[in-house]
Amino acid sequence: MNALARRLGIVAWPAFVVAGVIEMFVFAFVEPASLHGLGGGELELSATAVYSIAFFVFWALVAAACLAALKLACSAEEINRAGREGPAA
């Protein structure tokens, strides 16, 4: 398995699981039909669409946090080696 695929799995899988937990928690207390857009009008989306969009937003946010944590966990040697070898390393 190459390093990029491994890192993708390290970031994407925990982000997926946590996004699912956040989704369950948020929508246990929020009814999608009660949500309004930025202009104050009702969202003209089905409940399923709201759940889906929210899940992908949560997943992206948690993935960004996981990616930041992965980058912060790198040692100086790993960062310097990646700089010499290029982005594919």
N, C-alpha and C positions, 0 to 999 in steps of 0.2 A: 504494500500500500504506500503510495507516495505521500510526502509530507503535507501537501495541500489538501488532499482528501482527508487525511487524519485530522488536520486542524479544522476543516469544515465540519467534520463529525463532532469534534470536541465542542464547537460553538453551537451548531444547529440543534443537536439532540437535547441538551439541557434547556436551551431556549424554547424549544417546542413544548417540552413538558411543563416548564414554568408558565408559558403563555396559556396553556390549557387550564392550569390551576387558577391563574389570574382571571381568565374568562369565566370560570365557574363562580368564583368569588364575586366578581363585579355584577354579573347578571343574576346572581341570587338576590341582589338588592336593587337592581335597576331594570325597569321594564323598557324594552326597546321602543315600544309605541309612545313612551313618554319623552323620548329624546327630541331635541330641537336643533336645528342647524344654527350656524353663526348669525344669520340674519333674524333669528327668532321664530322662523316658520318651522312647521313640522317636517321631519324627514320623510320623504316619499319613498321609503325603502321598506321591504318586507323585514320581518323579524330575523329571518334566516340570513338576509344580506347584512343586517347590522351585526349579527353574531360573527359572520365570516370576516367582514372588514375589521371588526374589533380584534378578532383573533390574530389576523395578519399584522395589524399594528402592534399588538402586544408582543408578537413573536419578533418583529423587527427591532423593537426597543430592547427586549431582553437579549437578543442576539448581539446588538451593539454593545451592551454592557458586558456580555461574555467575551466578545472580541477584545474589548479594552482590557479586561482582566487577563486574558491570554497574552496580550502584548506586554502588559506590565509584569507578568511573571517570567518573561524572558531574561536571561542573564546577559551581561554585557558581551560575553564571548559569542553567544548566539546571535545577538544583534549585529555585531561586527562581522561574523562569518556570513550572515545573510546579506550584508552590504557588499561584501567582496564577491559573493557567488551570484548575486542578482536576485530578483523577486521570485524565481522559480524554486529556490532552495527551501 
